[in-house]
């Protein structure tokens, strides 16, 4: 398998020299699905050879060109996947994440590898009971996207640089029944919204209902009278 990929990188297939590519980057047309979500179309000419064995499962082989829409330099390879969880990671209720994958939102690196061969890291979920009671979520601002309408309350786990984010304006049943939403400091109220009252005076949260005017009816065209033959 490796020797086949090397021959492609040098521009030879079946003993014949390949012509330079005149096509765009590799496009997936079934590669990811073929390997149950772990397939990736790889441009052999642009491949980082130092990371080949640590990123892809070479023993899985390559199915051919039909699952990657590009030149003959584009091939489908299976990304290395991690074990479900190593014993040490499982004890901490962690999750093993490969170098090619993104850890789940709100999870941080535990500081040790699940699998040294595949460089899989153990990630732990950031949780905090006080944050949960306030209907907050624990997030890592360095890697996670903070949802709109949330503010930082305090730390969930200082060592992991994980913080508790709570809604600026908690949900209000009366506002919801009136078809409105609660808006507080730092939140943008949509234009042409109708003010319905306070959601919470203490937190200065106000209820607004978006008013979308109904479409103006278009009058039916006046039929042109048909001339009567004389």
C-alpha positions, -999 to 999 in steps of 0.1 A, spaced: 0 0 0 27 25 10 48 17 -21 17 23 -43 12 57 -27 49 66 -31 47 57 -68 17 81 -72 36 109 -55 65 105 -80 40 108 -108 42 71 -121 12 48 -125 18 15 -143 52 27 -154 39 57 -172 47 93 -162 16 113 -152 10 148 -167 7 178 -143 -27 183 -128 -50 208 -143 -79 202 -119 -91 216 -85 -85 201 -51 -99 167 -42 -137 165 -37 -155 137 -18 -180 117 -38 -184 88 -14 -151 84 4 -162 95 38 -193 73 37 -173 43 24 -153 42 57 -183 49 79 -175 85 83 -137 81 86 -127 84 49 -109 114 35 -99 123 0 -62 131 -1 -41 148 -27 -10 127 -29 10 156 -43 1 178 -14 4 151 13 25 157 44 46 125 45 58 130 80 22 126 93 11 98 69 13 69 93 -1 89 123 -31 103 104 -42 74 81 -48 37 84 -27 24 55 -37 -12 62 -73 -3 52 -62 3 16 -76 27 -10 -108 19 -30 -98 38 -61 -107 70 -79 -145 67 -81 -151 80 -46 -129 111 -50 -137 135 -79 -103 147 -90 -72 136 -109 -54 103 -104 -34 120 -76 -64 121 -54 -71 90 -33 -95 79 -6 -77 70 27 -92 60 61 -83 83 90 -69 67 121 -95 63 148 -91 59 185 -102 31 207 -136 36 225 -116 45 257 -85 33 274 -88 20 309 -72 51 324 -94 74 303 -125 53 311 -119 56 348 -121 94 345 -152 90 323 -133 105 294 -133 102 257 -105 94 233 -100 118 204 -77 113 175 -54 141 162 -76 145 131 -108 149 151 -123 178 171 -131 172 207 -168 177 218 -179 211 230 -171 217 267 -144 190 269 -108 196 278 -75 177 273 -69 155 304 -31 156 301 -24 120 289 -27 98 258 -52 71 253 -32 54 226 5 63 221 6 47 187 -22 68 172 -15 98 195 -51 98 207 -57 122 236 -81 117 266 -106 145 269 -127 151 300 -160 168 302 -161 201 321 -189 200 346 -200 221 376 -231 215 398 -236 251 407 -235 261 370 -260 234 362 -284 247 389 -284 281 373 -292 264 339 -257 273 327 -233 254 305 -196 249 310 -175 260 280 -138 266 271 -136 300 254 -103 292 238 -119 264 217 -156 266 221 -181 290 205 -201 310 231 -238 310 222 -255 343 215 -274 355 246 -251 340 272 -227 357 296 -199 344 318 -208 338 354 -177 323 369 -153 293 366 -164 257 362 -129 244 364 -101 270 367 -73 245 359 -89 236 326 -97 273 319 -134 263 317 -161 288 326 -198 288 333 -220 306 309 -257 314 317 -285 330 297 -284 368 300 -322 366 303 -337 334 316 -369 322 297 -401 339 308 -434 320 304 -456 351 300 -433 365 274 -432 332 256 -470 330 257 -473 364 240 -450 353 212 -420 373 225 -384 367 235 -364 382 264 -336 405 256 -310 419 279 -277 439 280 -255 431 250 -283 415 230 -296 430 197 -333 435 195 -346 429 159 -359 460 141 -397 466 141 -401 447 173 -430 454 197 -422 459 234 -444 438 256 -430 445 290 -403 433 314 -392 397 316 -372 406 348 -368 441 361 -339 432 383 -318 420 354 -333 446 331 -345 420 307 -373 431 284 -398 412 263 -400 420 226 -422 405 199 -410 407 163 -436 423 141 -435 411 105 -460 431 84 -482 409 62 -474 410 25 -493 436 5 -518 419 -17 -512 423 -53 -544 434 -72 -555 410 -99 -549 424 -134 -579 439 -151 -589 417 -180 -586 434 -214 -620 433 -231 -621 413 -263 -633 434 -292 -666 424 -306 -665 416 -344 -687 439 -365 
